[in-house]
């Protein structure tokens, strides 16, 4: 008789996820969508009086943003993404007693 071992480990949350988890996860998705959308469609190819914040992307491509949006794309979107991701994991860890094996 051939014995197989279980190679995956799954946990299922009993009931609904906590409200904080849903809110932080929604903010994580919104942050990703906004930062990705701004890098694709928010910049101008050449600077002007309104779009004065330049960001150089891969391949030597420059996009110019309004200063507030450029600062968000250049300095705040990625750290905010990691902070929200850490908050999601912290909330999941805090509510680990509600998980059960299927």
N, C-alpha and C positions, 0 to 999 in steps of 0.2 A: 504494500500500500504506500503510495506516494503522499508525503505530507507537504502541504504548501503552507507557507507562512504569510501572514497578512503584512503587506508592505506599505499600506497607507493608514493614516490615522485621521479620522474626521471627528469634529465636534459640532454639535447643533445647539443653537441657543433655544432654550425652552421659552416659549412666549415671544413677545415682540422685543426688538432691540431697545435699549434705553433711548430716551428722547435726545439726550446729549450726543449719543453716537450718531443718530440720524442727522442732527443739526451740523455737527462737525464734519461728517462725511459729505453733506450737501455743500458746505463751504469749501471743502477740498475739491470737489468736482467743479464748482463755480470758479475757483481760483485757477484751476488748470485750464478751463475753457476760455476764460478771459485772457490769461497770459498767452495762450496759444493763438487765440484770435487776434490779439493785438500785434503779435510778432508777424502774423501773416498779412493782416489788412489794415493795421493801425498806423503804419509808418508811411512817410513820403520818400520818394527816391532822391529828392534834393532838398537842401535846407531853405527855409524862408523865415519870415519874421515870427511866425507862430510855431513852426516845427524846428526848433533850434537844438534839440537834444539828439545827438548822433550816436548810434550803436552799430558797431561793425559785427556782422555775422560771418559765418564760415564762407569761404570762397571770396572774401574781400568785398562782399555786398554791404553797403551802408544803408540804413533806414533812419529817417529823422522823425522824431516824435515831439509832441508837446512836452514841456519839461516835467510835468507831474506824471504823465503816462510813461515817459521814457525812464524816469526814476523807478517807477513801479516795475517795468519790464526788466530793467537792467539790474536793480538792487534788491527788490522786495518780493518778487513773485516766487522765486525758487526757495529762499529761506522760509517764506510763509507756507509754502507747500510742505516742506519738511516738518515745520512746527505743527501744522494741522495733521499730518500723517502720524507724528508722535502722539498727538492728543487722541487720535483714533485708537492707536495701540494701547495707550494708557487707560482709556475707557473700557476697552475690551478686556484688559488685564484686571481692572477693578471689578468687573462683573463676571469674572471667570467662574464663580460658583453657580451661575445660571446655565452653564453649558452641560450637555450630557452627550454621551456616546450613543449613536443610533444603533 
